[in-house]
């Protein structure tokens, strides 16, 4: 088979991740000839490093099973999508910037995410910040105010609500609880 076109990689960039937690990301990879089950198979690899000036692994580095070196082989999850799990060892335990790029291969040609016609590769990687999440579970404490229902009044009472943290952003609840 004469394959002269590089695979196309589509990816929505990551902007923020939790400290100390492995992170999953996805990309769609399509090719005019290869698929994830053909020979040679369509493949995708994530290359990442921790730090705004870190040295990204070269695209010639073989994907490892652990990804602790910042090289993670993608897993085909169907319909051209690949998933990648960036391990805690790369995310780290203190706030920082993670730099990364994605590489797809059809066995003959390599493809990168294109942005404005330019490849997002080791020379022009994506980046995101890692952020600490407030303690979990989160606690909200307040007073339930008196409220008139029909002819009766419900008295004020204190209430504490405890639940799992589901957002990275800090939000302020304003108004009656």
C-alpha angles and dihedrals in degrees: 000000000000106000112180101161124086119230117263117237121202118189137160106222121243115237104181140012137183119258117249095012126107110243130215123212134174140213134182115228123189132175135184092235115008128070131182089266101041127097109273091030127220108249139180131204133192118216115194143161137183118244136048091257099032121137110250115222112258118255087241091067113109114243113256127215095235102041091213088128090058096258114113125178112222121238117222109237096178139271091055095302123132127193126210129191114207105207127231089249089069097035090053132195102270131061112277146132121273116206120199148158136189127230126194125194132191091191092266108040135036125221134192134191106279119216117184088344094304124109119245096222137132090303093050109022131173116249138197137176129244117228135194115239120220115256117291133262095041118221126212117190127186148127124271106222127223113273130189116228114183105311097337132081125218111218126234117266137174119247136188120198119196124187145141119289107249103172136057093210121086110239129191120215111214126185135027118346 
